[in-house]
């Protein structure tokens, strides 16, 4: 196998991983694909191609995605211990993440807040509650 082929395979795996993290985060927040694509100024087909890793996501777009999804851009490179990296990314295409209705409601409410500082402060409050109260953790 040529070195270029190995590099292409690695790039494809990374694109799928990052795209799957974007999709997983979007679904966790309960944001519809059409809404998300519109917020990013993308056609829905382009968003789908990014989320499956068919197209690489550039740095500037990843930064915008992170702002909308309330996470830093580095979030999309982080591997969660309970979600092992596969050649297809994190989630299987047919599987939706298990999110309680309260989580979706919280995600929808956070997405409607237009002030990024307020969103970040609320996120810090929620994270502090989870850290302070072990019974909230699963």
Short mmCIF file of the C-alpha atoms (twelve columns), coordinates in Angstrom:
data_MODEL
# 
_entry.id   MODEL 
# 
loop_
_atom_site.group_PDB 
_atom_site.id 
_atom_site.type_symbol 
_atom_site.label_atom_id 
_atom_site.label_alt_id 
_atom_site.label_comp_id 
_atom_site.label_asym_id 
_atom_site.label_seq_id 
_atom_site.Cartn_x 
_atom_site.Cartn_y 
_atom_site.Cartn_z 
_atom_site.pdbx_PDB_model_num 
ATOM 1   C CA . UNK A 1   0.000   0.000  0.000  1 
ATOM 2   C CA . UNK A 2   1.415   3.396  -0.985 1 
ATOM 3   C CA . UNK A 3   2.077   6.086  1.607  1 
ATOM 4   C CA . UNK A 4   -0.478  8.356  -0.087 1 
ATOM 5   C CA . UNK A 5   -3.172  5.668  0.286  1 
ATOM 6   C CA . UNK A 6   -2.432  5.381  4.016  1 
ATOM 7   C CA . UNK A 7   -2.588  9.166  4.396  1 
ATOM 8   C CA . UNK A 8   -5.906  9.282  2.528  1 
ATOM 9   C CA . UNK A 9   -7.330  6.554  4.779  1 
ATOM 10  C CA . UNK A 10  -6.208  8.428  7.887  1 
ATOM 11  C CA . UNK A 11  -7.729  11.687 6.606  1 
ATOM 12  C CA . UNK A 12  -10.992 9.929  5.808  1 
ATOM 13  C CA . UNK A 13  -11.120 8.423  9.306  1 
ATOM 14  C CA . UNK A 14  -10.467 11.809 10.902 1 
ATOM 15  C CA . UNK A 15  -13.125 13.472 8.736  1 
ATOM 16  C CA . UNK A 16  -15.651 10.777 9.728  1 
ATOM 17  C CA . UNK A 17  -14.722 11.111 13.398 1 
ATOM 18  C CA . UNK A 18  -15.046 14.915 13.453 1 
ATOM 19  C CA . UNK A 19  -18.256 14.798 11.406 1 
ATOM 20  C CA . UNK A 20  -19.750 12.220 13.740 1 
ATOM 21  C CA . UNK A 21  -18.863 14.381 16.750 1 
ATOM 22  C CA . UNK A 22  -20.604 17.357 15.103 1 
ATOM 23  C CA . UNK A 23  -23.699 15.244 14.396 1 
ATOM 24  C CA . UNK A 24  -23.725 13.721 17.878 1 
ATOM 25  C CA . UNK A 25  -23.474 17.134 19.538 1 
ATOM 26  C CA . UNK A 26  -26.196 18.572 17.292 1 
ATOM 27  C CA . UNK A 27  -28.509 15.664 18.117 1 
ATOM 28  C CA . UNK A 28  -27.706 15.903 21.821 1 
ATOM 29  C CA . UNK A 29  -28.833 19.521 21.771 1 
ATOM 30  C CA . UNK A 30  -31.924 18.576 19.769 1 
ATOM 31  C CA . UNK A 31  -31.091 20.866 16.854 1 
ATOM 32  C CA . UNK A 32  -32.710 19.884 13.559 1 
ATOM 33  C CA . UNK A 33  -30.361 19.470 10.598 1 
ATOM 34  C CA . UNK A 34  -32.207 22.053 8.504  1 
ATOM 35  C CA . UNK A 35  -32.035 24.650 11.293 1 
ATOM 36  C CA . UNK A 36  -28.362 23.964 11.910 1 
ATOM 37  C CA . UNK A 37  -27.485 24.126 8.220  1 
ATOM 38  C CA . UNK A 38  -29.359 27.431 7.937  1 
ATOM 39  C CA . UNK A 39  -27.516 28.858 10.971 1 
ATOM 40  C CA . UNK A 40  -24.233 27.957 9.279  1 
ATOM 41  C CA . UNK A 41  -25.299 29.274 5.877  1 
ATOM 42  C CA . UNK A 42  -25.012 25.801 4.354  1 
ATOM 43  C CA . UNK A 43  -27.258 23.713 2.182  1 
ATOM 44  C CA . UNK A 44  -28.633 20.684 4.045  1 
ATOM 45  C CA . UNK A 45  -26.750 18.385 1.639  1 
ATOM 46  C CA . UNK A 46  -23.439 20.065 2.535  1 
ATOM 47  C CA . UNK A 47  -24.144 19.583 6.242  1 
ATOM 48  C CA . UNK A 48  -24.925 15.907 5.632  1 
ATOM 49  C CA . UNK A 49  -21.640 15.472 3.754  1 
ATOM 50  C CA . UNK A 50  -19.712 17.119 6.597  1 
ATOM 51  C CA . UNK A 51  -21.463 14.984 9.230  1 
ATOM 52  C CA . UNK A 52  -20.688 11.702 7.462  1 
ATOM 53  C CA . UNK A 53  -17.117 12.787 6.755  1 
ATOM 54  C CA . UNK A 54  -17.454 12.871 2.973  1 
ATOM 55  C CA . UNK A 55  -16.187 16.471 3.030  1 
ATOM 56  C CA . UNK A 56  -13.569 17.794 5.452  1 
ATOM 57  C CA . UNK A 57  -14.601 20.642 7.750  1 
ATOM 58  C CA . UNK A 58  -12.259 23.624 7.572  1 
ATOM 59  C CA . UNK A 59  -11.010 25.395 10.679 1 
ATOM 60  C CA . UNK A 60  -13.171 28.517 10.299 1 
ATOM 61  C CA . UNK A 61  -16.326 26.465 9.793  1 
ATOM 62  C CA . UNK A 62  -15.446 24.224 12.734 1 
ATOM 63  C CA . UNK A 63  -15.081 27.338 14.884 1 
ATOM 64  C CA . UNK A 64  -18.578 28.535 13.830 1 
ATOM 65  C CA . UNK A 65  -20.003 25.061 14.460 1 
ATOM 66  C CA . UNK A 66  -18.516 25.070 17.955 1 
ATOM 67  C CA . UNK A 67  -20.076 28.436 18.773 1 
ATOM 68  C CA . UNK A 68  -23.514 27.251 17.700 1 
ATOM 69  C CA . UNK A 69  -23.143 23.921 19.515 1 
ATOM 70  C CA . UNK A 70  -21.751 25.632 22.633 1 
ATOM 71  C CA . UNK A 71  -18.397 23.840 22.672 1 
ATOM 72  C CA . UNK A 72  -14.842 24.821 21.770 1 
ATOM 73  C CA . UNK A 73  -13.572 23.617 18.398 1 
ATOM 74  C CA . UNK A 74  -11.213 21.190 20.167 1 
ATOM 75  C CA . UNK A 75  -14.271 19.300 21.428 1 
ATOM 76  C CA . UNK A 76  -14.634 17.734 17.990 1 
ATOM 77  C CA . UNK A 77  -11.162 16.167 18.230 1 
ATOM 78  C CA . UNK A 78  -11.626 14.710 21.715 1 
ATOM 79  C CA . UNK A 79  -12.355 11.043 22.092 1 
ATOM 80  C CA . UNK A 80  -14.726 10.064 24.876 1 
ATOM 81  C CA . UNK A 81  -13.670 6.883  26.741 1 
ATOM 82  C CA . UNK A 82  -17.162 5.404  26.435 1 
ATOM 83  C CA . UNK A 83  -17.302 6.158  22.686 1 
ATOM 84  C CA . UNK A 84  -14.358 4.388  21.055 1 
ATOM 85  C CA . UNK A 85  -13.102 5.672  17.732 1 
ATOM 86  C CA . UNK A 86  -13.977 3.466  14.791 1 
ATOM 87  C CA . UNK A 87  -13.366 3.890  11.096 1 
ATOM 88  C CA . UNK A 88  -16.956 5.125  10.841 1 
ATOM 89  C CA . UNK A 89  -16.654 7.740  13.585 1 
ATOM 90  C CA . UNK A 90  -18.410 7.662  16.938 1 
ATOM 91  C CA . UNK A 91  -22.054 6.802  16.320 1 
ATOM 92  C CA . UNK A 92  -23.478 4.172  14.050 1 
ATOM 93  C CA . UNK A 93  -25.588 5.914  11.364 1 
ATOM 94  C CA . UNK A 94  -28.842 4.208  12.442 1 
ATOM 95  C CA . UNK A 95  -28.428 4.901  16.149 1 
ATOM 96  C CA . UNK A 96  -29.602 8.075  17.844 1 
ATOM 97  C CA . UNK A 97  -27.969 9.057  21.150 1 
ATOM 98  C CA . UNK A 98  -29.940 8.302  24.293 1 
ATOM 99  C CA . UNK A 99  -30.877 11.731 25.586 1 
ATOM 100 C CA . UNK A 100 -33.574 12.255 28.208 1 
ATOM 101 C CA . UNK A 101 -36.337 14.727 27.289 1 
ATOM 102 C CA . UNK A 102 -34.975 17.202 29.839 1 
ATOM 103 C CA . UNK A 103 -31.636 17.176 28.022 1 
ATOM 104 C CA . UNK A 104 -33.305 17.967 24.722 1 
ATOM 105 C CA . UNK A 105 -35.351 20.729 26.365 1 
ATOM 106 C CA . UNK A 106 -32.207 22.191 27.919 1 
ATOM 107 C CA . UNK A 107 -30.376 21.993 24.596 1 
ATOM 108 C CA . UNK A 108 -33.230 23.683 22.746 1 
ATOM 109 C CA . UNK A 109 -33.457 26.422 25.356 1 
ATOM 110 C CA . UNK A 110 -29.684 27.019 25.284 1 
ATOM 111 C CA . UNK A 111 -29.728 27.199 21.489 1 
ATOM 112 C CA . UNK A 112 -32.342 29.979 21.625 1 
ATOM 113 C CA . UNK A 113 -30.158 32.187 23.829 1 
ATOM 114 C CA . UNK A 114 -28.373 34.539 21.451 1 
ATOM 115 C CA . UNK A 115 -25.897 35.999 23.945 1 
ATOM 116 C CA . UNK A 116 -22.841 33.683 23.909 1 
ATOM 117 C CA . UNK A 117 -21.640 34.959 27.299 1 
ATOM 118 C CA . UNK A 118 -24.977 34.136 28.914 1 
ATOM 119 C CA . UNK A 119 -24.976 30.676 27.304 1 
ATOM 120 C CA . UNK A 120 -21.476 30.027 28.603 1 
ATOM 121 C CA . UNK A 121 -22.402 31.185 32.116 1 
ATOM 122 C CA . UNK A 122 -25.468 28.923 32.159 1 
ATOM 123 C CA . UNK A 123 -23.358 26.016 30.954 1 
ATOM 124 C CA . UNK A 124 -20.904 26.632 33.785 1 
ATOM 125 C CA . UNK A 125 -23.794 26.581 36.276 1 
ATOM 126 C CA . UNK A 126 -25.062 23.258 34.920 1 
ATOM 127 C CA . UNK A 127 -21.563 21.768 34.947 1 
ATOM 128 C CA . UNK A 128 -21.001 22.979 38.527 1 
ATOM 129 C CA . UNK A 129 -24.263 21.341 39.621 1 
ATOM 130 C CA . UNK A 130 -23.237 18.046 38.073 1 
ATOM 131 C CA . UNK A 131 -19.808 18.213 39.709 1 
ATOM 132 C CA . UNK A 132 -21.232 19.153 43.112 1 
ATOM 133 C CA . UNK A 133 -24.008 16.568 43.181 1 
ATOM 134 C CA . UNK A 134 -22.799 13.057 42.343 1 
ATOM 135 C CA . UNK A 135 -26.357 11.767 42.232 1 
ATOM 136 C CA . UNK A 136 -26.934 13.779 39.024 1 
ATOM 137 C CA . UNK A 137 -24.292 11.772 37.200 1 
ATOM 138 C CA . UNK A 138 -25.275 8.595  35.431 1 
# 
